[in-house]
Amino acid sequence: MSSAHGGGTTAFPVAARLAAALLPVLAAAAPASAQSFLGFRALGVPIHALDARSTALGNLGIGLARVEISGTDPAASARLLWPTFGVTMQPSWGSFDVDDQSGTSRTTRLPLLGIGYPVRSAGGVVTATLSGHLEQRWVAKRHSTVILNEVEVEVEDNYRNDGGTSVLRLGWAQRIGSSLSLGVSAGSYLGQLERVFDRELDSLAVGGEVYSFREQYAWNYSGYLVSAGFNLDPHPLIHLAGAAEWSGTLRELPRDDAPGEGHYSVPLRISAGATGRLSPRLALSVSGAYQDWAASDGFLAGVTSDRRWSYGAGVEWHVIDGQSRSLPVRFGYRRLTPPFRFESEDPVESIWSLGVGLNLVETEDNRLGWMDLAFERGSRWSAPLDERFWRATVTVGISRF
């Protein structure tokens, strides 16, 4: 089993074997499971830094007409009136098919944790967020035979890949007049990756002398990124937003005696969104993002997608709209472009969503206490891989603490 490391320009003995071996493992109808196999030869599948409200509205994390703490809209928190904290949790259940192989998965993650603190003397808000970025989690098993000392021996190969990257951001959002807000943030990539290959042999066939073989290595991730954006309210019924995010090299650094080092360029991401109020209780939001991973360096040929655009839209209807509390219902759809292929076909991710919010106390556009729920039914495909998933997202927030 040999190949090149799934995501770097240097050949690594262990990472190479694992990345190359996974395809025949799946094709051989061996037991397997994963959060997603999409991008297994590169840096994994994206984890979107979205709260439950954005998720339910099919939003890409920009352009929603309410004050919030966002990892992708740096100006969104400029009009916070009080210290605010929010945490998002996300369990998911999935299944996949690839050739004749199928499997399931179940996982829970925290895609977004954020805090904002107004600095009244400066008319701005300090923000800090910790969000997901890319995730690589899969396991696979294969039964086969090898020849040892002219004896045919049954073996069980176990493959495990566990890790990914997150982003820690610090930002500043500033009000400019009554309708314009600007925001900037700087962040750092965090995370690690562990890859393990275990081979267990039939001890009776080899005289009880050899039982198993293991290769295990780990890498840490590091790098930086900066972003800037604006929010604009040109009319009481219209909210606009835009942002750009630049990233330095994402470095994959070996730990202990792990071989090799990876360097990956992450492309510029440009996003924009808008919300229009159709009636006092009904609003429509749209958003889009552009990111060209095909121009990135550090990846094996044919791994990155040629697709560049993602978009989403949603509707929010306030079933109850009181003076100090409300109950909005939300519907949305997103069509996303994951950055990495499974084999040679560009991937696509399609998600339908719905959700509900419980705003316990609110004033103007600021919520003092709230809970948002979102439920998604989605699919990813990059032939021959076809993945489906159900996902729930819960966000709890509090202000004025």
N, C-alpha and C positions, 0 to 999 in steps of 0.2 A: 504494500500500500504506500504509494508515494505520489507527491504532487507538490504544489506551491501553496504557501499560506494564503487562506482565503481572505485577502484584503491587504496584503503588503507586497512590496517589490522584492523582498528577500525570501529565499526558500527556507522554511523552518522544518526540521525533521518531524516534530509531532503535529504541529498545526497543519502541515501539509498533508499528512496521512489522514487526519480527521476530515478535513474539507473534501479531499478527493474520495474518501471511502464512503461518505454519506450517501451519495447518489446510488451506487450499486447496492448499498444496504437497503435503501428504500425500495429500489426496484426488485429486490429479492424477497419482498413481502415479509420483512423482519419486523418485530414489534418496535414501534417508535412513538414518541410523543414530543410535542414542542409547543411553546407559546406561538412561534411561527418559524417555519423553515425558510421563509422568504429572506434572502440576503445572508444565508448561512456561509457563503463564500466570501462575504465582505464584513460589514459592521453590524448587520442585523436589521431588524424592523423598527421603524420610527415609533417612539412613544410621544404622543402629542401633549404639549403642556397646556391642557384645557381643563377648565372647571366644568361642573355638571350643566350649568346654564349654556355655555358655549357649545358643549357636546350635544345637548338636546336640540339646539337651533341649527345644527349642521355647520357651525361657524368654524373658521380656521384660526380663531384666537385674536380677531381684530375687528374693530368697527361696531361693537355693540353699544347702544345708547344708554349706558348706565355706568356710574363710577364703579371701578373694580380694580383688583390687583391682578395683573397679567404678566406672564412670562414672555409673551410675544407682542404685546401692544404697550410700548414703554411709556406712552403718554396717558394711558387710560386711568391712572390713579391720581392725576393732577388735582382733582377737585374733591378729594377725600377731606372730610371735616374733622374726623377723629381717628385715633389709632385703630387699625383694622387688621384682623387676622383671619385667614381662611385655610382650610385643609381639604384636599380632595382624595377620596379613596375609590378604587376601581377594580372590582372582581370581574373575571371574564371566564367563559367556557367556550371551547372551540373544538373543531374537528377538521381533518384534512384528507385529501386523496391525492396520490401521485402514482401514476401507472396502476399497478394492482395492490398498492399498499395504502392503508388507511390508519388513522389513529386519532386520539383525542388529547385535550389539554385542559388545565384549569389553573388559574393563577390569580393573585391579588397584588396590586401595586399602588403606590402613591404618586400619581403623575404630576401633582402640583401642590406646593406648600408656599404660602406667601404672607407677607406682612408689610403694612404701609404705615408710615408715621409722619403726620403733617408738621412742617416747620413754619409756623404762622408768621414769624418775623420775616421770612424770605418768600412767603407766598407759594411754597412748593411742598413736595412730599418725597420723603426717602422711602425706597422700596427694597425689599430683599425677597427673592424667590429661589426655591429649589425645585427643579422640574426634571422629568424624564427626557431622554433624548433618543438613544438607540438601545435596543435590547437583543441579546443573543442567548436564548435558552432552548436547548433541545437535548433529547436523549434518544439513542437508538441501540438496537440489539440485533446481532446476526449469529446464526448457527451455521457452522461449516466444518470442513475437515482439512487437516494438514498432514504431511508426511514427516514423521520424526523417527530417525533410525530405521527407515524402511517399514515403519508401522503407521497405518492410517489412524489418526487421532481426532476425535471430535473436540471442537473448540467452540466457545461462546465468546464473541467479541461485544464489548459494551463501550459505547461512545457517549460522552457527556460534554456539553458546552454550556457554561453558565457565566453570565456577566453582562456588561453593557456600560453605557455612559449616561451620566446625568449632567445638568448644568446648574451651577450656582451663580446667580446674578445679583448685582447691586445696582440700583438705579436712582435717578432723580427725575421727577415730573414737575413741570413749572407752568402755572397759569399765565397767559398773555392776554390781558383784556378779558372780555366777557364771553368770547366765543372760541378762542384758540388756546390750545395747550401743546406744549412740546415736552418730549421725554428722551432721555438717554440712559443707557445701561452698559455695564461691563461685566463679563462673566468668565467663568473658568470651567473647563470640562473636568469631571470627576468620574472615577469608575475603575473597574478591573474586569479581567476575563480569565477564566480557568478552563483549561481543556484537558480532558482525561481519556485515555484509551486503556481499557482493561481486557486482557485475554485470559480466559479460564480454560484449562485443559482437563480432559478426562483423566483423573489421577491413576485409575487402574490401567489405562492403556499405556502409560509411561512409567509404570513400575512404582508409582507413588513418590517419585523424586521431584517432579515439577508440577506445580499446581496452577500458577498464574503468572502473568507478566503485566506490568503497569508502566505507562508513560504519563506523567502529569507535569504540566507547566502552567505558569500564570504570568499575566502582564498587567500593568497599570496604565491608565489613560491620563493624558494631560493636554492642555492647550488653552487658548483664550478666544473670546469673541466679544464684539461690541455691537450695539444696535442704537438706532435713533428713529424717532417717529413723531407724528403729530395727530392731534384730534381737533376737528373743526366742526362747529355748529353754525352753518351759514343761515339757517332758518330754524325756528322752533320745532319744526317737524322733521328735520333732516340732520343726521349725524354722519360725519365722514372721518376716516382714519387711514393712515398709511405708515409703513415702517420698512426699514432695511436693516439687515443683520449681516455683518462681516465677520468671518472667522479666520483665525490663524491656523496653522497646521495642527491637526489632531495627531498626537504622538502615542504610540503603543510601545511602552517601555517594559522590557523583560524584568521579572522578579527572580531573585535567587539565581538559579542556574538555568533559567529559561533561555532558549536560543533566540537570536534575532531581535530586530526592532523595526516597527512599522511607522511610516509617516504618510498621512492622508490629508489632502486638501479638501476642505469643506466649502462648497460654492456659496456665493452671495444669495441671500434669500430676500425677495421683495414681496411684500404683502399689502393688501388694501381691503377695506371693507366699508360698508355703509348701512345705516338703518333709517328707514322711513316710516313715520307714523301714519297709518291709514285711517285711524279713528282714535278716539281717546283710549280705547282698550286694545287696539290691534296694531301690531308693528311687523314690518317685513325687514329682514336683514339679509345681506349678501356679502360674500367675501371671496377673495382669490389670492393665490400665491404662485410665484415663479421661482424655480430653483433648477439650475442646469448641472446635474450630477455627471452628465456625460463628459464634461470638461474637466473633471477632477483628476488629480494625479495620485498615484500610489496604489491603485487597484489593478487586479488582473484584467486583461483584455476581455471585453464582453460581459463584465460583471455589472457595470452601472447602466441605469436606464436612460433611454433617449427622450423619454417624456419629461416635460418641464412644468406643466400647469396643473394646479389643484384648485378646486372651487367648491363652494357650498352655499346653501340658502336655507332660510327657516322663517317660521311665523310664530309670533308670541301673542297669545290672547289672554287678557286678564279677566278671568271668570269672576273674581271678586276684586274690586278696586276701591278700597276704603281710604280714609284719610291717613291712617297710620299703618295699615297692613294690606297685603294683597295676595292673591293666589293666581299666578300665571300658569297657563298650559302652553307647551311648546312642541313644535313639529319641525323636523329638518332633514336634509339630505346632503351628504358630502361625497365627492368623487376625488380621490387622492392619488398621487403618483409616488409610490414608494421608490426609494433611490436605487435599490439593487434587485437584479433579476435572480430567479431560481436557476434557469438555464440560459436560454437565448432570447426569450420573449419578454418584452417590456411588461412590467407588472402594473396592475390597476387594483385599487381598493375602493369599494363602493359600500356606503353605509346609510341606512335609514334610521331615524332616531325620533324619540318622543320623550317628553319629560314634564315635570311639574315643579313649581317652586312654592315655598312657604316663606313669605317675607313677614316676620313676626312684628318688627317695628321698623318703620322707614320714614324719612323726611326728605322731600325733594327727590334727588337722585341717589341719596345715601341710605343704605340699609344698615340698621343697628344690630340686627340678628336675623339669620336666615338659614334655610336648608333647601338645597336644590337636588333633584333626582333626575337622572336620565337613563334611558334604556335604548340599546342599539342592537340592530341586526345587520351584520356586515359580511362581506366576502372579499377575499384577495385571490387573484389568479395571475400566474406566470407559467404557462404551459410547460410541463405537464402537471404542475402543482395547482391545486384548487383548495383553498382554505375557507372555512365558514366559522363565524363566531357570534355569540351573544355576549353583551357586555353591559354592566350596570356601573353608573358613576354617581357618587354621593359627595356633595360639597357642603360643609358646615362652616359658617362664618359669624364673626362677632365684631362689633365696633364699640368704641367708647369704653374700652376696658381699662 
